[in-house]
Amino acid sequence: MEKSIPVEATDRGLLIPREVLGELEGGELEAVMDEGRIIIRRKLDPADEKARVAQALRDAGLLYEPNWDPPSPVSEQARSRLAEKLASDPPLSEMIIADRGVRA
């Protein structure tokens, strides 16, 4: 629904009479510039915005979605054992640097 409304330009911005907002009144609003117009609309829910952006990226071929199954969950005990291994002395970063050797 498009309709023209009277606005007042002031140093505070554009003032729009509340009564013209109709069903938009009471919700959080945002102003968006589009093709030389300012659109006042309900603020989008972040979840909806995320889905919209993901779809735009998918349509443009910029979003890679792997087609493999997610890894199976790891037990707390297995994670604990791995953490102990990685927390060995010397630190893992030093082991990696030593393994690379001196590079010129």
C-alpha positions in Angstrom: 0.0 0.0 0.0 1.5 3.3 -1.1 0.1 6.6 -0.1 1.4 10.2 0.0 1.5 11.9 3.3 2.2 15.4 4.5 5.6 15.8 6.1 7.4 18.6 7.9 11.1 19.0 7.4 12.8 20.4 10.5 16.3 20.4 11.9 15.3 17.3 13.9 14.4 15.4 10.7 11.2 14.7 8.8 8.2 14.8 11.0 5.3 12.5 10.0 1.9 12.7 11.6 1.2 9.5 13.8 -2.2 9.0 12.4 -0.9 8.2 8.9 1.2 5.3 10.2 -2.0 3.2 10.7 -1.0 -0.5 11.3 2.7 0.4 11.6 2.1 2.5 14.7 3.3 0.9 17.9 6.0 -1.4 16.4 9.7 -0.6 15.9 10.2 1.1 12.6 13.1 1.7 10.2 13.6 4.1 7.3 15.1 2.8 4.2 16.2 4.7 1.1 15.1 3.0 -2.1 15.1 4.4 -5.7 15.0 8.0 -4.6 12.3 7.3 -2.0 12.3 6.9 1.8 10.4 3.8 2.9 9.2 3.6 6.4 8.4 0.0 7.4 8.4 -2.3 10.4 11.9 -3.3 11.5 12.7 -6.7 10.3 13.2 -9.5 12.8 17.0 -10.4 12.8 16.1 -14.1 12.1 14.1 -13.1 9.0 16.9 -10.7 7.9 19.5 -13.5 8.3 17.3 -15.9 6.2 16.8 -13.2 3.5 20.6 -12.5 3.3 21.4 -16.2 3.1 18.9 -16.7 0.3 20.3 -13.7 -1.6 23.8 -15.2 -1.3 22.5 -18.6 -2.3 20.8 -17.1 -5.4 24.1 -15.3 -6.3 26.0 -18.6 -6.0 28.1 -17.1 -3.2 26.9 -19.4 -0.3 28.5 -22.8 -0.2 26.4 -25.4 1.6 28.3 -28.7 2.0 26.3 -31.8 1.2 28.0 -34.1 3.7 26.6 -35.3 7.0 27.7 -33.4 10.1 30.3 -35.1 12.3 29.0 -37.4 15.0 29.0 -36.0 18.5 32.1 -36.5 20.6 31.8 -37.8 24.2 32.9 -35.7 27.1 35.6 -38.3 27.9 37.0 -38.2 24.3 37.1 -34.4 24.4 38.9 -34.5 27.8 41.5 -37.0 26.5 42.1 -34.7 23.4 42.4 -31.6 25.6 45.1 -33.4 27.7 47.0 -34.4 24.6 46.9 -30.9 23.2 47.9 -29.4 26.6 51.2 -31.3 26.6 54.6 -29.7 27.4 56.0 -28.1 25.2 53.0 -26.2 23.9 51.6 -27.3 20.6 52.6 -24.0 18.9 56.3 -24.7 19.8 56.1 -28.2 18.5 54.7 -27.0 15.2 57.4 -24.3 14.9 60.1 -26.9 15.7 58.7 -29.3 13.2 58.8 -26.7 10.4 62.4 -26.0 11.1 64.2 -22.8 10.2 63.0 -21.4 6.9 64.9 -18.8 5.0 
